[in-house]
């Protein structure tokens, strides 16, 4: 998932400290359960039952589904009763793309002070680019960003082989490049918790598939970048649809119980928590 998509106003931005400060702030006061991979969601007229891998169940009035589109496509989660045909069609007909990151850490900077170093090749298969993190963070780090079929093929390699491949691409641009002292490789296409990087429009299908994926089904609400008509494939798309789904869910529960203060114990009465975010415009 990209940090900032080109559809948002302004230039590209980079979260210098990563998204952890954002996540910690949003999660403050919430009961977050980790290591609970959902396998089944049963929706009933009076509630939702969610089952996780070890058989534990959670019962609630409603649920918000924000798993990546790749996970929905894999049918790793069984919906009972099954989702309506129009919802399944939206899941099936939206595409899931892959763009991986191969992070190369060097002992010194030997490249120009630019945002990107492009790799131009005879075919689109070999075209890619390096993101220069030194410009934003001060660390001697380049991130190789292969996408599409190239990313899929690189995922079949070992991490060491993938890092070597990225370094060879860099050597084509900068023949005197020194070898990296460390590396880190992502595997978004084969990670069971993502199975892809972000959604994309497929040829011959309407753009409103994103909206169809967002529309609730009874007391199930949907959010995530693949449900954003305006900003698909982006963090701000995921965030904005999450806010919409939370409000829709809140109104659904309030409609049932008629209690305006129902969520007050969850939200708390503390003043809003803020965290300093360092965003680089590169």
Secondary structure, DSSP 8 states (H G I E B T S, - for coil): -BSS-TTSSSS--EETT-SHHHHHHHHTT-----S--EEEEEEETTEEEEEETTS-EEEES-EEE---HHHHHHT-SEEES---HHHHHHHHHSEEE-B--EEEE-SS--S-S-SEEEE--SSGGG-EEEEETHHHHSS-EEEE--BHHHHHHHHTS-HHHHHHHHHHHHHHH-TT----SEEEE--TTT-TTTSSSEEE--TTS-TTHHHHHHS-BTTEEE-SGGG-SSSTTBHHHHHHHHHHHHHHHHHHHHHHH--TTTTHHHH-SS--------EE--
